[in-house]
């Protein structure tokens, strides 16, 4: 026993001596370095693969949720569009009025391919994207058997083509579905007439009593919906929208697909995409987001179903994002090749290269950790604006998004408005928008009148995002009030104008001119038990005492755009501008009173002072030179001659002939005697709100809204102005506010 122990001890000593010898060191150290290198390579490969797959799964899940939200938002556009089409569904209304308005409705609506109004006699009016993805409008009539197609230029129609009419909308599935349901409904996927593109339609019938008046539609086809899925989560990734039976509703290369002929729907077999075929073969069950491993790829699948635009979709939709496994593990494989080279070098330089390899491994792990921390920090910053945290997106318009937010400490609800960066054309546009936000915040902060929208907070995040927080209004703007309910009673007009004068009086006392008084910038709302409270919004182009007067602009050079608000040129909205404002002359508060007179005309008559049918340059010319038309014949119900004289005085061409200031105008309005039977008192106002608006929201903490501007890249699109304050209020006020999106 003792002899064996002594023998083993001697063997250990001999081995130790051999390793300590020069030959032993030359052999053992390189072997040790190689062994350690191989071990590190294996451990590092597993760790980096696991990390890469984890990050990729997170990105895929996040992309699926984003596309799911975007497609759902696209479909929900059907609700406000159908509401606007109701106003235009009159066969006696001239196409010169209807088709340009339908054109304006479809502009800036990603995902929407077609809108139409079909009448019982077979007449069909529509606005649509042609095969070149350009906007056009048309009218087809069965009595004349002709189809007239038009381009819309500067608000006017230009005939581009006349064809023989073979289309009868009454024979189409959407029309028959509307008659069967007698209510709004979604069609199952079908092929569109002539283009044969696969799509889905939201259809709704309109009745006068029991008589069918028209059938309205909003269509979404493969090409239009595909614009929402063009942004890949990772390199070589692609997103698709489809039904479980394999019908394709959106595909990233939809514009390059050969559309099936006849009434054949676009199927996954037509795309010849092996990964997509494999996904449909092993499609996951359930109604939640899931990740699916495919041969050579990984996919995230999220359902899109339930109610869209207030109506259940007929089929379950899904959105999937597919990415090749090689893309996910590309960085890992590059790391493996580098590690093998490093291990080979370790045979020559032994411990030194081993130390370098270990140091590189530690550095890479630190970089991965730092990148993860930076990503988490960036994500947290992206979802926070000052003291507010973004919760959920509520809606979006041509240039902005509205998000529900909460104050982190006070638990107070808020709304955050994000300006879409891609709608700003260049850096100058971004700087201009920032300046407008800054000026508007400072202007509103200086106001104390209860009839001026109130600002709570303003700031800039560390990422350079401008925002400010304002009160949340419960009501609707005066444009929507007239569009939905028609001309307003004279006593109510007097009451609303008098309140607007109180806000303007304070602004004018401070030397501030609003310069964009118009119905969308005046909001009637309720607060607690008070109703018909008028608020003045959107001080984005206010003129301060230090501003220089604008240079005169030639009427012949005026662009035909819905809003003219470019800095350094003519500021304001055609149809609501004083002559001196149009000509670029120095203005005072009486220019705002002229615009307020135009608003009064809109409330009383239900239309602008001068119609825009002849073009905006003509409207501006009339505001400078033409006499006012008669207002009394356009009024609804009792209309005092004193109110007509006050409005006419506000609209005087000469500045000195108008009321001297807002207080003088308010006094003139208060002096109008209103008979008791026509008085618009608190009881009558409360009765109107009870009859025409939903119940008040449940009591909660005081609400606020946050306006934000974000820097970013730009892209070309039709010039549209950012959502103003009333659009945020409309979005959050629900059915009480106008249901159109911000434009």
Secondary structure, DSSP 4 states (H G I P E B T S, - for coil): -HHHHHHHHHHHHHHHHHHHSHHHHHHHHHHHHHHHHHHHHHHHHHHHHHHHHHHHHHHHHHHHHHHHHHHHHHHHHHHHHHHHHHHH--TTS-HHHHHHHHHHHHTT-TT--EEEEE-TTS-EEEEEE-TTS-EEEEEEETTTTEEEEEEEETTEEEEEEEEE----GGGSHHHHHHHHHSS-EEPPSEEPTTT--EEEEEEEEEEETTEEEEEEEEEEEHHHHGGGG-S-SSTT-EEEEEETTSBEEEETTGGGS-PPSTTPPPBHHHHT-HHHHHHHHTPPPSSS-EEEEETTEEEEEEEE-SEETTEE-SS-EEEEEEEEHHHHTHHHHHHHHHHHHHHHHHHHHHHHHHHHHHHHHHHHHHHHHHHHHHHHHHHHHHTEETTEEEEEEEEE-SSEEEEEEEETTT--EEEEEEE-GGG--SHHHHHHHHHHHHHHHHHHHT---TTBPPEEEEEE-TT--EEEEEEPP-EEEHHHHHHHH-SPPHHHHHHHHHHHHHHHHHHHHTT-B-----GGGEEEEEETTEEEEEEE---TT-B-TTPPPPPP--GGG----S-EE-TTS-EE-TTS--HHHHTT----HHHHHHHHHHHHHHHHHSS-SS-STT-HHHHHHHHHHPPPPP-GGG--S---HHHHHHHHHHT-SSGGGS-SSHHHHHHHHHTS---GGG---HHHHHHHHHHHS-PPPPP-SPPEEEEEE-----------PPP-HHHHHHHHHGGGS--SPP-
